[in-house]
């Protein structure tokens, strides 16, 4: 299927690894000109090289900036004045007891996971509306629906993303601009693999046993009984970025392996 992404430009925040990298690679494979983002020049250059090594024809560039900070967003705006597709992927997470979450933690999580996407959307949505075409996609989480007791601050930000995305979609009435959210479930990303390895070491078990234990005790409602791959999440995002997905707007689409027990 031709997703008709040739000639489109895309910015993917937090895309040097994990889900963000898989999204950037998928968009590049479909012919879009993709801008990689990360906090360090080295990580951005490594991600660009990795995509171009496997896909020499890919149009990939990068901008190193910390989008969890206002100054980082301003830096991106100076280098990238307009785009066709914005994927708000940047996000941080940790397991932490509610009583241990400080005021600073709450502010840091909100700024990184929510305000980063708000700032980027505020910059690029008006231009998308002006040209009457564009895509904005927020990478939320199933944790935005089923708030985890061991990372309430993270769940709060993922719910907030759903609200922002739906509100922005209301601004696109009658245009060819869409705003949607994607809700991954447990996904085998760089950060998650690090968490599983740490858990395995602490318990004296193998990483595969730690993963099975996580799915059994922390995400027991999973229907696929495994972590999703980053490419499986990216496939949904790349589709939503396409002109073919023009009738999907204001939606929250799950790639959660069936973790959420809900029909809506």
Order of alpha helices (4+ residues) and beta strands (2+ residues): beta-alpha-beta-alpha-beta-alpha-beta-alpha-alpha-beta-alpha-beta-alpha-alpha-alpha-beta
